[in-house]
Amino acid sequence: MRRIIVLEEEFKDEIWDILHVVKVGAEKVLHPIVQPEGLTVIQTYVLFAVQKYEIITVGNLSKIFEINQGNVSTTCKKLERLGFIYRVRQSEDERIVSLSLTEHGRQALKNIRERAKKYDPILRTIPKEKFQVILNGFSELNELFKLLGTVEVK
């Protein structure tokens, strides 16, 4: 029984380490691509989501990202001030705010996609099977997070 407890603790420590490595690695790769547009990685995620859905509400965006609506709203207000998105209150219910990209926002995403192509030569050298293993690993990790998210922690 003691060995199982040790393995569980090692597993928990390993998850913390992996999450840190993924977060730092993603930031190192993504920051140079988004920073020239004056954006953070989170702001860029928001812009890509707005682009994907063309017009989306702040509430729906918070559901997609599974984060507090207030945090999404704050990010969107800043993106509006910077000229990347339009925020429009619905006349029927002013609590509902719809988002859409401005031309500046569309151009920024186009520039980001263009900069991201610098990684293509490296990505092309990775076998499809290895990509599949990576994707499967992330999928499994996501499933674990969903399970862990059902536990109430106080």
Backbone torsions as a table, in degrees:
resi	resn	phi	psi	omega
1	MET	NA	-38.5	-178.9
2	ARG	-60.2	-39.2	-178.4
3	ARG	-64.8	-37.2	178.6
4	ILE	-64.2	-43.2	179.4
5	ILE	-62.9	-42.0	178.8
6	VAL	-62.9	-44.4	179.0
7	LEU	-61.8	-39.8	178.2
8	GLU	-62.5	-42.7	179.1
9	GLU	-65.3	-42.0	177.7
10	GLU	-62.0	-40.4	178.9
11	PHE	-62.3	-45.5	178.4
12	LYS	-60.7	-44.4	178.7
13	ASP	-62.2	-41.1	-179.9
14	GLU	-63.8	-39.9	178.0
15	ILE	-62.3	-45.5	177.7
16	TRP	-57.7	-44.5	-179.6
17	ASP	-63.5	-44.2	-179.4
18	ILE	-63.6	-44.2	179.8
19	LEU	-60.3	-41.2	178.4
20	HIS	-63.5	-46.3	-179.4
21	VAL	-61.8	-43.2	179.9
22	VAL	-65.0	-45.2	-179.3
23	LYS	-61.9	-49.4	-179.0
24	VAL	-65.6	-42.5	-179.9
25	GLY	-63.4	-44.6	179.4
26	ALA	-62.9	-41.8	179.7
27	GLU	-63.0	-42.2	179.5
28	LYS	-62.9	-37.6	-177.8
29	VAL	-80.2	-42.0	-173.6
30	LEU	-84.1	-34.6	-176.1
31	HIS	-55.8	-47.6	-180.0
32	PRO	-64.0	-20.8	-179.7
33	ILE	-82.8	-37.1	-175.1
34	VAL	-95.5	-27.3	-174.3
35	GLN	-59.4	-39.0	178.8
36	PRO	-59.3	-21.5	177.3
37	GLU	-86.9	-2.1	-178.1
38	GLY	77.9	25.7	-176.4
39	LEU	-114.7	155.3	168.6
40	THR	-92.7	168.5	178.0
41	VAL	-62.4	-42.9	179.7
42	ILE	-61.9	-45.2	178.4
43	GLN	-60.0	-37.1	179.2
44	THR	-67.2	-40.2	175.2
45	TYR	-56.9	-42.8	179.9
46	VAL	-62.0	-46.3	-179.7
47	LEU	-61.3	-42.1	178.9
48	PHE	-63.8	-38.1	178.3
49	ALA	-66.9	-42.6	178.3
50	VAL	-62.5	-40.7	178.0
51	GLN	-63.4	-43.3	-177.9
52	LYS	-60.4	-43.6	-175.7
53	TYR	-96.0	-1.9	179.9
54	GLU	64.5	-59.3	173.2
55	ILE	-132.1	126.9	-177.4
56	ILE	-144.2	150.8	178.0
57	THR	-88.6	158.7	176.4
58	VAL	-59.7	-40.7	179.8
59	GLY	-61.0	-45.0	178.9
60	ASN	-67.2	-36.7	177.6
61	LEU	-63.5	-40.8	178.8
62	SER	-65.5	-34.0	176.4
63	LYS	-68.1	-41.5	179.5
64	ILE	-61.3	-46.4	-178.4
65	PHE	-82.7	-10.8	-178.8
66	GLU	55.9	45.7	175.5
67	ILE	-132.6	163.8	-176.6
68	ASN	-54.6	134.7	-178.7
69	GLN	-60.9	-34.3	178.1
70	GLY	-62.3	-40.1	178.1
71	ASN	-66.0	-42.2	178.3
72	VAL	-63.7	-43.2	-179.3
73	SER	-60.4	-43.3	178.7
74	THR	-61.7	-44.3	178.2
75	THR	-61.7	-43.1	-178.8
76	CYS	-67.4	-36.9	176.9
77	LYS	-61.4	-41.6	178.7
78	LYS	-66.4	-42.0	178.4
79	LEU	-62.3	-34.9	176.3
80	GLU	-67.1	-46.1	178.8
81	ARG	-58.4	-34.6	-179.9
82	LEU	-81.8	-6.4	175.9
83	GLY	87.4	16.2	-178.1
84	PHE	-89.2	-29.3	-178.0
85	ILE	-137.4	160.5	168.6
86	TYR	-101.1	138.6	172.3
87	ARG	-117.3	121.0	-177.6
88	VAL	-127.3	124.2	175.8
89	ARG	-76.7	135.6	178.6
90	GLN	-73.2	136.0	-176.3
91	SER	-67.4	-31.6	-179.4
92	GLU	-70.6	-33.6	-178.8
93	ASP	-149.3	101.0	-173.7
94	GLU	-67.5	-9.5	175.7
95	ARG	-72.6	-21.1	-177.4
96	ILE	-92.8	123.7	-178.8
97	VAL	-116.1	122.2	177.7
98	SER	-94.2	145.0	-178.0
99	LEU	-119.7	142.5	172.2
100	SER	-149.7	158.1	-178.4
101	LEU	-79.2	144.8	169.3
102	THR	-86.5	173.3	174.8
103	GLU	-61.6	-39.0	177.1
104	HIS	-59.5	-42.2	178.2
105	GLY	-64.8	-42.8	178.2
106	ARG	-62.9	-42.6	179.7
107	GLN	-65.6	-39.6	178.6
108	ALA	-60.8	-44.1	178.9
109	LEU	-65.8	-37.1	176.4
110	LYS	-62.3	-43.8	178.2
111	ASN	-63.4	-40.2	179.5
112	ILE	-64.2	-44.9	178.4
113	ARG	-61.3	-39.5	179.5
114	GLU	-64.8	-45.1	177.9
115	ARG	-63.3	-35.5	-178.4
116	ALA	-64.6	-21.4	179.7
117	LYS	-63.6	-16.9	179.9
118	LYS	-63.3	-20.1	179.3
119	TYR	-87.0	-11.1	-176.5
120	ASP	-55.0	-44.8	-179.6
121	PRO	-57.7	-37.2	178.8
122	ILE	-73.5	-44.4	-178.1
123	LEU	-62.3	-33.9	179.9
124	ARG	-66.5	-21.3	-179.0
125	THR	-82.4	-11.1	-177.2
126	ILE	-88.1	125.3	-179.9
127	PRO	-62.2	147.8	-179.6
128	LYS	-57.8	-35.2	-179.9
129	GLU	-62.4	-38.3	179.7
130	LYS	-68.9	-40.3	175.2
131	PHE	-58.4	-41.2	-179.0
132	GLN	-64.5	-39.7	177.3
133	VAL	-62.1	-43.5	179.5
134	ILE	-63.0	-47.3	179.7
135	LEU	-61.6	-41.6	178.0
136	ASN	-62.7	-41.0	178.3
137	GLY	-61.6	-44.0	177.6
138	PHE	-65.0	-37.8	178.9
139	SER	-63.6	-44.0	178.2
140	GLU	-63.8	-41.6	178.2
141	LEU	-63.3	-40.6	177.3
142	ASN	-61.6	-41.7	177.4
143	GLU	-62.6	-40.3	177.1
144	LEU	-62.3	-43.6	179.0
145	PHE	-62.6	-38.2	177.1
146	LYS	-60.8	-44.2	178.1
147	LEU	-63.5	-47.6	-179.8
148	LEU	-63.6	-31.3	180.0
149	GLY	-68.6	-13.7	178.5
150	THR	-82.9	-9.7	-179.2
151	VAL	-86.7	131.4	177.2
152	GLU	-84.9	121.2	-179.6
153	VAL	-113.5	128.0	178.7
154	LYS	-123.6	NA	NA
